[in-house]
Amino acid sequence: QVSTEVASKLVESCLSLGLVNALSFKLLYQQITDDTVAQSGQTLAQQPSAKTQLDLRKLTRLQLDHLGINLAADEQIACSYGDRRYYSYRQQTHEGRPATGRMAMIIAKR
Protein backbone atom coordinates (compact mmCIF):
# COMPACT_ATOMS: atom_id res chain seq x y z
CA GLN A 1 0.00 0.00 0.00
CA VAL A 2 1.39 3.38 -1.05
CA SER A 3 0.06 6.89 -1.53
CA THR A 4 -1.43 7.74 -4.90
CA GLU A 5 1.41 10.24 -5.26
CA VAL A 6 4.01 7.44 -5.09
CA ALA A 7 1.96 5.26 -7.45
CA SER A 8 1.69 8.16 -9.91
CA LYS A 9 5.45 8.74 -9.83
CA LEU A 10 6.07 5.05 -10.49
CA VAL A 11 3.70 5.07 -13.47
CA GLU A 12 5.23 8.28 -14.85
CA SER A 13 8.73 6.81 -14.55
CA CYS A 14 7.77 3.55 -16.25
CA LEU A 15 6.20 5.45 -19.13
CA SER A 16 8.95 8.05 -19.53
CA LEU A 17 11.71 5.42 -19.41
CA GLY A 18 9.89 3.19 -21.91
CA LEU A 19 9.70 0.26 -19.48
CA VAL A 20 6.26 -0.75 -20.71
CA ASN A 21 4.52 -0.73 -24.06
CA ALA A 22 2.99 2.56 -25.10
CA LEU A 23 0.11 2.91 -22.65
CA SER A 24 -1.67 5.97 -21.40
CA PHE A 25 -1.00 7.08 -17.83
CA LYS A 26 -4.57 6.30 -16.80
CA LEU A 27 -4.55 2.81 -18.34
CA LEU A 28 -1.26 1.79 -16.72
CA TYR A 29 -2.32 3.28 -13.39
CA GLN A 30 -5.57 1.33 -13.48
CA GLN A 31 -3.80 -1.90 -14.42
CA ILE A 32 -1.31 -1.87 -11.54
CA THR A 33 -3.37 -0.35 -8.69
CA ASP A 34 -6.66 -1.10 -7.01
CA ASP A 35 -7.75 2.31 -8.36
CA THR A 36 -9.83 3.28 -5.31
CA VAL A 37 -9.28 6.97 -6.06
CA ALA A 38 -10.70 6.68 -9.58
CA GLN A 39 -13.63 4.68 -8.21
CA SER A 40 -14.35 7.51 -5.78
CA GLY A 41 -14.83 9.85 -8.74
CA GLN A 42 -11.91 12.08 -7.74
CA THR A 43 -8.68 12.68 -9.61
CA LEU A 44 -5.23 11.81 -8.28
CA ALA A 45 -4.52 15.53 -7.86
CA GLN A 46 -7.54 15.86 -5.57
CA GLN A 47 -6.32 13.06 -3.28
CA PRO A 48 -2.50 12.89 -3.46
CA SER A 49 -2.23 11.35 0.02
CA ALA A 50 -4.91 8.70 -0.56
CA LYS A 51 -3.72 5.10 -0.41
CA THR A 52 -3.74 2.53 -3.17
CA GLN A 53 -2.53 -1.04 -3.54
CA LEU A 54 0.23 -1.63 -6.11
CA ASP A 55 0.23 -4.88 -8.07
CA LEU A 56 4.00 -5.21 -8.55
CA ARG A 57 3.57 -8.67 -10.05
CA LYS A 58 1.39 -7.27 -12.82
CA LEU A 59 3.80 -4.37 -13.43
CA THR A 60 6.69 -6.83 -13.69
CA ARG A 61 4.73 -8.93 -16.20
CA LEU A 62 4.01 -5.84 -18.31
CA GLN A 63 7.71 -4.94 -18.30
CA LEU A 64 8.81 -8.48 -19.22
CA ASP A 65 6.21 -8.61 -22.02
CA HIS A 66 7.52 -5.27 -23.30
CA LEU A 67 11.04 -6.73 -23.41
CA GLY A 68 9.82 -9.85 -25.23
CA ILE A 69 10.66 -12.16 -22.33
CA ASN A 70 8.38 -15.15 -21.92
CA LEU A 71 7.99 -16.77 -18.53
CA ALA A 72 8.61 -20.51 -18.33
CA ALA A 73 6.23 -20.72 -15.37
CA ASP A 74 3.82 -18.18 -14.00
CA GLU A 75 3.28 -19.40 -10.46
CA GLN A 76 1.71 -17.36 -7.72
CA ILE A 77 4.36 -16.34 -5.19
CA ALA A 78 3.39 -16.29 -1.53
CA CYS A 79 3.23 -12.89 0.15
CA SER A 80 5.98 -12.43 2.72
CA TYR A 81 3.55 -10.62 5.03
CA GLY A 82 1.07 -13.48 5.16
CA ASP A 83 3.46 -16.44 4.95
CA ARG A 84 5.65 -17.02 8.02
CA ARG A 85 8.20 -18.94 5.94
CA TYR A 86 9.43 -15.56 4.68
CA TYR A 87 10.79 -12.54 6.47
CA SER A 88 8.55 -9.47 6.52
CA TYR A 89 9.59 -6.21 8.16
CA ARG A 90 5.99 -5.01 7.95
CA GLN A 91 4.63 -8.17 9.59
CA GLN A 92 7.16 -8.03 12.42
CA THR A 93 6.56 -4.35 13.19
CA HIS A 94 2.78 -4.81 13.11
CA GLU A 95 3.18 -7.62 15.66
CA GLY A 96 5.50 -5.52 17.83
CA ARG A 97 8.48 -7.84 17.31
CA PRO A 98 12.01 -6.60 16.56
CA ALA A 99 12.38 -6.20 12.81
CA THR A 100 15.90 -6.96 11.65
CA GLY A 101 16.22 -8.86 8.42
CA ARG A 102 17.31 -8.57 4.87
CA MET A 103 15.82 -9.83 1.65
CA ALA A 104 17.22 -10.24 -1.83
CA MET A 105 15.91 -11.45 -5.14
CA ILE A 106 18.10 -12.93 -7.82
CA ILE A 107 17.15 -13.41 -11.45
CA ALA A 108 19.51 -15.67 -13.36
CA LYS A 109 19.67 -16.74 -16.97
CA ARG A 110 20.23 -20.45 -17.53
N, C-alpha and C positions, 0 to 999 in steps of 0.2 A: 504494500500500500504506500503510495506516494502522493504528493500534492499534484493537482492538475498542472501547476507551473512546471514541476520537474518532468512530468509526462510530456508536456508540450515541448520542452527543450530537447528531450530525447527524440521525439518525432521530427522536429526541425533539423536536428543534427543528422539523423538517418537519411532524410531527404536531401539535405544540402551536400552531404558527402557521397551521395549515390549508393548507399548501402542496401537499398531496396529498389525494386522496379518502380518506374514512374507512377507514383500514386499521389493523390491529393492529400493535403495535410489532414483533412477531415476523415477521409477514408482510412488512412493508416492509423490515426488516433482511435477511430472506432474499432478497428481490427485488433488492436493490442491492449485496449483498456476495457473496463466494464461500462464505461461511458455514462456514469450516473449523472454527470453534469449535463450532458446533452439531453438525457431523458427528463431532466428537471425543467427543460425549456430555456435554460440560461446558457450564455456563451462562456467560454473559458475565461475571458477577460473579466466577466462579472463575478466569477468565483475562483480566483487564482489560488486560494488556500484550501479549496475543497479537496477531498481525497478521492483517489481512484485506484483501482487494482490494475497492475501491469501484468500482461501475459507475456513474460519473457520467452517462454517456449515458442509461442506463435511468432514473435519478432525474430527469433533465431531462425525458425523455418523459412520465413520470408526472405531473410538475408541469404541463407544457403540456396534457396531456389533462385534468387537473383544471380548468384555466382555459378549456377549450373551444377551444384553439388547435390547428388541424390543420396538419401539416407539408406543404408543397408537394412536398418531396423528402426522403427519409430515407436519405441516403447515408452509408456508413461513412466516418468521418474518420480519416485516418492519425494514428497516435500520434507525438507529437513526440519521444519517446525513441527510437523505432525508425526514424524517417524523417529522414535528414540534411537534408532540405529545410527543416526547422523547427528553431528553437532549443529546446534542452532543457537547463536547468540541471542536472538529474539526470544526463543523459547526459555532459555535459562534466565534471562532478565525478567521475563513475565512471571516466572515461578520464584523469583527472589533468590536464585542460586548464583554463585560467582560465575561470571561468564568470561572464560579465558580459553580460547581455542582458535584454531586457524583452519581455513579450508582452501583447497586448490582444485582446479579442474584442468585436466590435460586432454588435449585432442591430438591424436597421433595418426599419421598416415601409414598404412601397412604396405 
